[in-house]
């Protein structure tokens, strides 16, 4: 899901499911390796976590609001709150662990 200033509040902050907001850039080498992994996890966790992408160059207001200084940055939200933030590279197993933790936290809060 493509996130932007027009849909961020509805798709992320007001979502009933946890949302992993992925801040990336075309020129980011690490983003090119992380994006396919996140696409796979989005499919695997689609019933428990939504994944959305924010192109930092196209949406500087969101980039500034969430203080994105490095790419890639992944921020997990649930019910408008930031649960966790990860900046830089991460292995698939680490990301799977994070997704599972966020899904469990969200289920406990519901």
Buried (B, 14 or more C-beta within 10 A) or exposed (E): EEBBEEEBEEBBBEBEBBBBBBBBBEEBEBBEEBBEBBEBBBEEBEEBBBBBBBBBEEBEEBBEEBEBEEBBBBBBBBBEEEBBEBBEEBEEEEBBEBBEEBBEBBEEEE
